[in-house]
Amino acid sequence: MAQSNHTRQCSTTHPRRRRSSWCCSFAVQPSSPESRPFTKPAFRKNKKSDISVSKPGPYSVPNSPKSGLNFVGRIDPRRILSPGRVSPIDSDPTADTTRDIIPDPSPQVDLSSKSRSESFRGRSERRSFSDTGSDSGRGVFDVRLNLRGRNGGGLVLELNSEVLIANSEVFAGLICEYRKKLGSKCNSNEDGGNFSRKICRIEVPDVENLGIFRDTIELMFEEDIAKRLLKIGAYRAIDILEVSAGIMFNKGVLSCLKYLEAVPWTEEEEDKLRNLFTVFKFDETTTRDILARLHLLSSEESQQNLARQLVWSITTSADANARNELKSLVKGLLCKSSVYEKDKHDLTKEDLYDVCHSCLGLLVSLMEEASDIIPQGTVVKKETSKPLIGRISRQVDNIIWLLEILLDRQIGEEFVGMWADQVDLLKMHESTSPMVRYELSRVSAILFIAMGTRKLHCRSEARAALLQAWFGPMLLDFGWLQRCKKGLDMKALEEAMGQTLLTLPMKQQYMFFTEWFGYFSKHGTECPNLSKAFQIWWRRSFLRGSETNAIESR
């Protein structure tokens, strides 16, 4: 019974031990691309070990249309992995992942696994696929290109000299010079076996980007460079263009220029192209289209005309949403040009003041219509469908927008005198409805805030003239400004009005502060609160004045 149990146990356990995940009857798990053991090449372990060159066989030539470079010790292409089984077709059963190693008298380089340097082999031309002998296969890669990075690291490429000579004038000269030293002519095919046994070593030091240099070399082996550039992108294409121009890879230069001309750029890519065109000089016929995109305006006069047209079109725009959007856009462009590009003549002071005079003239005609000074029928019929209040508000918005540009450029002093001399507007202010006339005080408020916050500097006479003309209307319209702020900061306005009054001579301060005091006592919150400035004026006028008189009497 025990024996039968033991036998049953063996019968149940024995098949489990022999069961394998492979459906074919191999004694051991077969070698395949999924379970292939990784073995390192048998390099010497000393610090200065020779670079090993693999001995290519009839199937060792890389044929991938994408990589362009070949790793040493790749999988035999005859090994096929089919669904559910492994094909027994295999190469030499005694061969391992590493091929036969032929000693090569090349410079000794440390090839440790942790090193940043890597060794690659370039893709040969298709006509070399028929080479079956060891010497001819070895002769396909007869140039060793050693790239040294600027920040450390390196890259070794084994390439075909014929491809380099056909594509790069720089490499062609170096290879020809090397062959002349061996006593051979560059274009001669005689004694080709000696060339196959000799490797031309070219070292490129101080490479800024190893990956870009490698991509440029790979383009020499590409049949369709434009298709490859589509995958690379514009940013890296500019870097490849720079390397191609440096090594005189004319085919790569033309392909990059053609690709870059057909795609949109970011601002960073545009700056890189500008800098590149200052370093290298390309053929004018091939770069004409790109230069046309980089240099839009050829003269300063055309730039002035364009800026003037933009400002005029905004001030005459009828759509409120579009006008507000364009105002912020053009204001930002003009302000940035005045700060960062002061040498560029984009818009002159005279141009801005011409537009200001035009807007003020339209505002006067609209206020005349609102105050019934002229008959209703004699007004020019431009926007009869728009309400009169809306048209007046639009012109005031235009004037404030222009004033902000003038203040940003620090050329708003003349506008203070222009606004103080608006006698017609002051007369119509007295006879116009408060819901219309308060629009005029919005312009005065911007000027008061600019002077009180030290953004606008003008003479004492100009400040006094502005306050004498528009301080009274501001007291009348302050209540309407509080209800219809339209972006105004009322606290900042009150503070700025008080500070502006304190910049006047003491006698003029006395006149304005007493006028405010009487009006504030009657209307209260409908009037600006200038209490802080009034206290400062009182202390300066009476307390400190009495102390000064006492000192003088002593």
C-alpha positions in Angstrom: 0.0 0.0 0.0 2.8 2.3 0.9 4.6 1.2 -2.2 1.5 2.0 -4.3 1.2 5.4 -2.6 4.8 6.0 -3.3 4.3 5.0 -6.9 1.3 7.3 -7.3 3.2 10.1 -5.7 6.0 9.7 -8.2 3.6 9.5 -11.1 2.0 12.8 -10.0 5.2 14.7 -9.3 7.4 13.4 -12.1 5.5 15.0 -14.9 5.5 18.3 -13.1 9.2 18.3 -12.9 9.5 17.6 -16.7 6.8 20.1 -17.7 8.2 23.2 -19.6 6.6 26.4 -20.8 7.9 25.6 -24.3 5.8 23.6 -26.7 8.6 22.1 -28.6 10.7 19.2 -27.2 14.0 20.8 -26.4 16.1 19.4 -23.6 16.8 22.8 -22.3 15.0 26.1 -22.8 16.0 27.2 -26.3 17.8 30.4 -27.0 15.5 33.1 -28.4 15.3 36.9 -28.5 13.2 36.8 -25.3 15.3 34.4 -23.3 18.7 35.0 -24.7 21.5 35.2 -22.1 23.4 38.4 -22.0 27.1 38.0 -22.1 29.5 40.8 -22.2 32.2 41.0 -24.9 35.5 39.5 -23.9 37.3 42.8 -23.5 40.5 43.0 -21.5 40.1 44.2 -17.9 43.1 46.4 -17.8 42.6 50.2 -17.8 43.9 50.6 -21.3 42.1 48.1 -23.4 42.0 48.0 -27.2 38.7 48.8 -29.0 37.4 45.6 -30.4 36.0 45.5 -33.9 33.4 42.8 -34.7 34.0 40.5 -37.7 31.0 41.0 -39.9 29.6 38.0 -41.7 27.1 37.8 -44.5 24.2 38.8 -42.2 26.0 41.3 -39.9 25.4 44.3 -42.1 22.8 46.5 -40.4 19.7 47.0 -42.6 17.3 49.0 -40.5 16.0 52.0 -42.4 15.5 53.9 -39.1 18.6 53.5 -37.0 21.4 54.1 -39.4 23.8 52.8 -36.7 24.5 49.2 -35.6 25.4 47.8 -32.2 28.1 45.2 -31.9 26.7 41.7 -31.2 23.2 42.0 -32.6 20.8 39.1 -32.9 21.1 36.9 -36.0 18.3 38.0 -38.5 17.5 34.3 -39.3 16.2 33.7 -35.8 12.4 34.0 -36.1 9.9 34.1 -33.2 6.5 32.8 -34.4 3.3 32.8 -32.3 3.3 30.0 -29.8 6.7 28.4 -30.8 10.3 29.1 -31.5 11.7 28.2 -34.9 14.6 25.8 -34.6 16.4 27.7 -37.4 19.5 29.0 -35.8 23.0 30.1 -36.7 26.1 28.3 -35.7 25.3 26.6 -32.4 28.7 27.3 -31.1 28.4 31.0 -31.7 27.4 33.3 -28.8 26.0 36.8 -28.8 29.5 38.1 -29.2 31.2 37.6 -32.5 34.8 36.7 -33.2 37.0 39.6 -32.1 39.8 40.8 -34.3 42.5 42.8 -32.6 42.8 46.3 -33.9 45.7 48.7 -33.4 43.3 51.6 -32.4 43.8 54.0 -29.5 43.0 52.4 -26.2 39.7 53.6 -24.7 38.1 52.5 -21.4 34.8 50.8 -22.3 33.4 50.1 -18.8 29.7 49.6 -18.5 29.3 52.9 -16.5 31.2 55.0 -19.0 29.3 57.7 -20.9 31.0 57.0 -24.1 29.3 54.6 -26.5 30.4 52.8 -29.7 28.1 52.7 -32.7 28.5 51.5 -36.3 27.1 53.4 -39.2 24.7 52.0 -41.8 26.4 51.2 -45.0 25.1 51.6 -48.5 22.9 48.9 -50.0 25.6 48.0 -52.6 27.8 46.7 -49.7 25.2 44.0 -48.8 26.7 41.7 -51.4 30.1 41.7 -49.6 30.6 38.3 -48.1 34.2 38.2 -47.4 35.6 39.2 -44.1 38.0 41.8 -45.5 35.3 43.4 -47.7 32.9 43.4 -44.8 35.5 45.0 -42.7 36.2 47.6 -45.3 32.6 49.0 -45.2 33.4 50.8 -42.0 36.8 52.3 -42.6 36.3 55.6 -40.7 36.1 55.9 -36.9 34.7 59.2 -35.8 35.4 60.1 -32.2 33.2 62.9 -30.8 34.2 64.5 -27.5 31.5 66.4 -25.7 32.1 69.9 -24.3 30.7 68.9 -20.9 32.3 65.4 -20.8 31.4 62.1 -22.4 32.0 61.0 -25.9 30.6 59.1 -28.8 32.4 56.8 -31.3 30.9 56.2 -34.8 32.2 53.7 -37.3 31.2 54.9 -40.7 31.8 54.4 -44.4 34.3 56.8 -45.9 32.5 56.9 -49.3 29.4 58.3 -47.7 31.4 60.9 -45.8 33.3 62.0 -48.8 30.2 62.3 -50.9 28.3 64.4 -48.3 30.8 66.5 -46.3 33.5 68.6 -47.7 35.2 68.9 -44.3 35.4 65.1 -43.8 36.3 64.6 -47.4 39.4 66.8 -47.0 40.4 65.0 -43.8 40.0 61.5 -45.4 41.9 62.5 -48.5 44.7 64.0 -46.4 44.9 60.7 -44.4 45.0 58.6 -47.6 47.7 60.8 -49.1 49.8 60.1 -46.0 49.4 56.4 -46.8 50.7 57.1 -50.4 47.4 56.7 -52.1 45.1 59.0 -54.1 41.7 59.9 -52.8 39.6 58.8 -55.8 41.7 55.8 -56.8 40.2 52.3 -56.3 43.6 50.5 -56.5 44.9 48.6 -53.6 41.5 48.7 -51.9 42.5 45.9 -49.6 45.0 48.1 -47.8 42.2 50.7 -47.1 40.0 48.0 -45.7 42.7 47.1 -43.2 43.4 50.7 -42.2 40.9 52.7 -40.3 40.9 56.5 -40.6 40.4 58.0 -37.2 38.9 61.5 -36.9 38.4 63.2 -33.6 36.0 66.1 -33.2 36.6 67.9 -29.9 34.4 70.3 -28.0 31.0 69.1 -29.4 28.2 71.0 -27.8 25.5 68.3 -28.3 26.5 64.8 -29.1 23.0 63.7 -30.0 22.6 66.5 -32.6 25.9 65.7 -34.2 24.9 62.0 -34.4 21.5 62.9 -36.0 23.4 65.0 -38.6 25.7 62.2 -39.5 22.7 59.8 -39.7 21.0 62.1 -42.3 23.9 61.3 -44.7 22.6 57.7 -44.8 19.0 58.7 -45.2 17.3 58.4 -48.6 14.5 60.8 -47.7 15.9 63.5 -45.4 12.7 65.6 -45.4 10.7 62.7 -44.0 13.2 62.3 -41.2 13.1 66.0 -40.4 9.3 65.8 -40.0 9.9 63.4 -37.0 12.8 65.5 -35.6 10.9 68.8 -35.4 11.8 72.5 -36.0 13.8 73.1 -32.8 16.3 70.2 -33.5 16.3 70.9 -37.2 17.8 74.3 -36.4 20.6 72.7 -34.4 21.1 70.1 -37.3 21.3 73.0 -39.7 24.1 74.6 -37.6 26.1 71.4 -37.6 25.5 70.7 -41.3 26.8 74.2 -42.1 29.8 73.6 -39.9 30.9 70.4 -41.6 29.7 71.6 -45.1 27.0 69.0 -45.4 25.3 70.8 -48.3 22.4 68.3 -48.8 21.6 68.6 -45.1 21.7 72.4 -45.2 19.3 72.6 -48.2 16.9 70.1 -46.6 16.8 71.9 -43.3 16.2 75.3 -44.9 13.4 73.9 -47.0 11.8 72.2 -44.0 12.1 75.3 -41.8 10.6 77.6 -44.4 7.5 75.4 -44.5 6.7 75.1 -40.8 5.6 77.7 -38.2 8.2 78.8 -35.5 8.0 79.6 -31.9 9.6 82.8 -30.6 12.5 80.8 -29.2 13.0 79.1 -32.6 12.9 82.4 -34.4 15.6 83.8 -32.1 17.8 80.8 -32.8 17.4 81.3 -36.5 18.3 84.9 -36.3 21.4 84.1 -34.3 22.3 81.4 -36.7 22.0 83.6 -39.7 24.4 86.1 -38.1 27.0 83.4 -37.8 26.7 81.6 -41.1 26.1 83.0 -44.5 24.0 80.7 -46.7 23.1 80.9 -50.4 20.8 83.9 -51.0 18.5 81.9 -53.4 17.9 79.2 -50.8 17.4 81.6 -47.8 15.3 84.3 -49.5 12.0 82.9 -48.2 13.3 82.4 -44.6 14.8 85.9 -44.6 11.5 87.3 -45.8 9.8 85.8 -42.7 12.5 87.1 -40.4 12.6 90.7 -41.7 9.0 91.8 -42.3 9.5 95.6 -42.5 12.4 96.9 -44.5 12.2 100.6 -43.5 11.5 102.7 -40.5 9.1 104.8 -42.4 6.8 101.8 -43.2 6.9 100.9 -39.5 5.8 104.4 -38.5 3.0 104.3 -41.0 1.8 101.0 -39.7 1.7 102.1 -36.1 -0.1 105.3 -37.0 -2.7 103.4 -39.0 -3.2 101.0 -36.0 -3.9 103.9 -33.6 -6.3 105.6 -36.0 -8.2 102.4 -36.8 -8.7 101.8 -33.0 -10.0 105.3 -32.3 -12.5 105.0 -35.2 -13.6 101.5 -34.5 -17.4 101.1 -33.9 -17.4 97.6 -32.2 -16.8 98.0 -28.5 -15.5 94.5 -27.8 -13.1 94.5 -30.7 -11.9 98.1 -29.8 -11.2 97.1 -26.2 -9.3 94.0 -27.3 -7.2 95.9 -29.8 -6.5 98.7 -27.3 -4.9 96.3 -24.9 -2.9 94.6 -27.7 -1.6 97.8 -29.3 -0.9 99.5 -26.0 1.2 96.6 -24.9 3.2 96.6 -28.2 3.8 100.3 -28.1 4.8 100.4 -24.5 7.2 97.5 -24.8 8.8 99.0 -27.8 9.4 102.3 -25.9 11.1 100.5 -23.0 13.1 97.7 -24.7 13.6 99.1 -28.2 13.9 102.8 -27.8 16.0 103.1 -31.0 13.1 101.8 -33.1 10.9 104.6 -34.5 7.6 102.9 -34.3 5.4 105.9 -33.4 6.4 109.5 -32.8 5.2 112.0 -30.3 3.7 114.1 -33.0 1.7 111.2 -34.3 0.1 110.5 -30.9 -0.8 114.2 -30.4 -2.3 114.4 -33.8 -4.7 111.6 -32.8 -5.4 113.3 -29.5 -6.4 116.6 -31.3 -8.7 114.6 -33.6 -10.4 112.8 -30.6 -10.8 116.1 -28.7 -12.4 117.7 -31.8 -14.9 114.9 -32.1 -15.6 115.2 -28.3 -16.3 118.9 -28.7 -18.8 118.3 -31.5 -20.6 115.6 -29.5 -20.8 117.8 -26.4 -22.2 120.6 -28.5 -24.9 118.2 -29.7 -25.6 117.1 -26.1 -25.8 120.7 -24.8 -28.1 121.9 -27.6 -25.7 124.7 -28.6 -26.1 123.9 -32.3 -29.2 122.5 -34.0 -29.7 118.8 -33.9 -29.9 118.5 -37.7 -26.6 120.1 -38.5 -24.5 117.4 -36.8 -22.6 115.2 -39.1 -24.6 111.9 -39.4 -22.0 109.2 -38.8 -23.5 107.1 -36.1 -27.1 108.1 -35.8 -28.0 104.6 -34.7 -25.7 104.8 -31.6 -26.9 106.7 -28.5 -25.2 110.1 -27.9 -24.0 109.1 -24.4 -22.4 106.0 -25.8 -20.6 108.0 -28.5 -19.3 110.5 -26.0 -18.1 107.7 -23.7 -16.3 106.1 -26.6 -14.4 109.3 -27.4 -13.5 109.7 -23.7 -12.2 106.1 -23.6 -10.0 106.8 -26.7 -8.6 109.9 -25.1 -7.8 108.1 -21.8 -6.2 105.2 -23.8 -4.0 107.7 -25.7 -3.2 109.5 -22.4 -2.0 106.2 -20.9 0.4 105.7 -23.8 1.7 109.2 -23.4 2.2 108.7 -19.7 4.0 105.4 -20.2 6.4 107.1 -22.6 6.7 110.1 -20.3 5.6 112.6 -22.9 2.3 113.7 -21.4 3.2 117.2 -20.3 1.7 118.8 -23.3 -1.6 117.1 -22.8 -1.9 118.9 -19.4 -1.9 122.2 -21.2 -4.2 120.9 -24.0 -6.8 119.8 -21.4 -6.5 123.0 -19.4 -7.2 125.1 -22.5 -10.5 123.4 -23.4 -12.6 126.5 -22.9 -15.5 125.2 -25.1 -15.8 122.0 -23.1 -15.8 124.0 -19.8 -18.7 126.1 -21.0 -20.7 123.1 -22.2 -20.0 121.4 -18.9 -22.2 123.9 -17.1 -25.2 123.4 -19.4 -25.0 119.7 -19.9 -26.8 116.9 -18.0 -24.7 115.4 -15.1 -25.0 112.0 -16.7 -23.1 113.2 -19.7 -20.7 115.8 -18.3 -19.1 113.5 -15.8 -17.4 111.8 -18.7 -15.2 114.9 -19.0 -14.1 114.5 -15.4 -12.8 111.0 -16.1 -10.0 112.6 -18.1 -9.3 115.0 -15.3 -9.2 112.2 -12.8 -6.5 110.3 -14.8 -4.4 113.5 -14.9 -4.8 114.1 -11.1 -3.8 110.5 -10.3 -0.8 110.7 -12.6 0.4 113.9 -11.0 -0.3 112.8 -7.4 1.5 109.5 -7.9 4.6 111.2 -9.5 4.1 109.6 -12.9 3.5 113.0 -14.6 5.9 115.9 -14.1 5.0 119.3 -15.3 5.6 123.0 -14.4 3.8 124.7 -11.6 2.0 127.0 -14.0 0.5 124.0 -15.9 -0.6 122.3 -12.7 -2.3 125.6 -11.5 -4.0 126.1 -14.8 -5.3 122.5 -14.8 -6.7 122.8 -11.3 -8.3 126.2 -11.9 -10.1 124.8 -15.0 -11.2 121.4 -13.8 -11.1 121.3 -10.0 -14.6 122.8 -9.7 -16.1 120.4 -12.3 -14.5 117.5 -10.4 -16.3 118.5 -7.2 -19.6 118.6 -9.1 -19.1 115.2 -10.9 -17.5 113.2 -8.0 -20.8 111.7 -7.0 -21.4 110.4 -10.6 -17.9 109.1 -10.8 -18.5 107.1 -7.6 -21.6 105.5 -9.2 -20.0 105.0 -12.6 -16.4 104.3 -11.8 -15.5 102.6 -15.1 -12.2 101.4 -13.7 -11.3 104.4 -11.6 -9.9 103.9 -8.1 -11.8 106.5 -6.0 -9.5 106.3 -3.0 -6.5 106.8 -5.2 -8.2 109.7 -6.8 -8.9 111.5 -3.5 -5.4 110.9 -2.3 -3.9 112.1 -5.6 -6.1 115.3 -5.7 -4.9 116.3 -2.2 -1.2 115.6 -3.1 -1.6 117.6 -6.3 -3.0 120.6 -4.4 -0.1 120.5 -2.0 2.3 121.0 -4.8 1.0 124.5 -5.5 2.1 127.8 -3.9 0.6 128.4 -0.4 -1.7 131.2 -1.6 -3.2 129.0 -4.3 -3.6 126.2 -1.8 -5.6 128.5 0.4 -8.0 129.2 -2.4 -8.6 125.6 -3.4 -8.8 124.2 0.1 -11.3 126.8 1.2 -13.4 126.1 -1.9 -13.3 122.4 -1.1 -14.2 122.9 2.5 -17.3 124.9 1.7 -18.5 122.4 -0.9 -17.8 119.3 1.3 -19.7 120.8 4.2 -22.9 121.0 2.0 -22.6 117.7 -0.1 -20.7 115.4 2.2 -19.9 112.0 0.5 -20.8 113.4 -3.0 -17.6 115.4 -2.7 -14.0 114.0 -2.6 -12.6 113.7 1.0 -9.4 115.8 1.2 -9.2 115.8 5.0 -5.6 114.5 5.1 -4.3 117.1 2.7 -6.3 119.8 4.4 -4.6 119.0 7.7 -1.2 119.1 6.1 -2.0 122.4 4.5 -3.3 123.8 7.9 -0.2 122.7 9.8 2.1 124.2 7.1 0.2 127.4 6.8 -0.6 128.4 10.4 1.4 126.3 13.0 4.7 126.3 11.3 4.2 129.8 10.0 3.7 131.2 13.5 6.8 129.4 14.7 8.7 131.0 11.8 7.4 134.5 12.7 8.4 134.0 16.3 11.9 133.0 15.3 12.2 136.0 13.0 11.0 138.4 15.7 13.5 137.1 18.1 
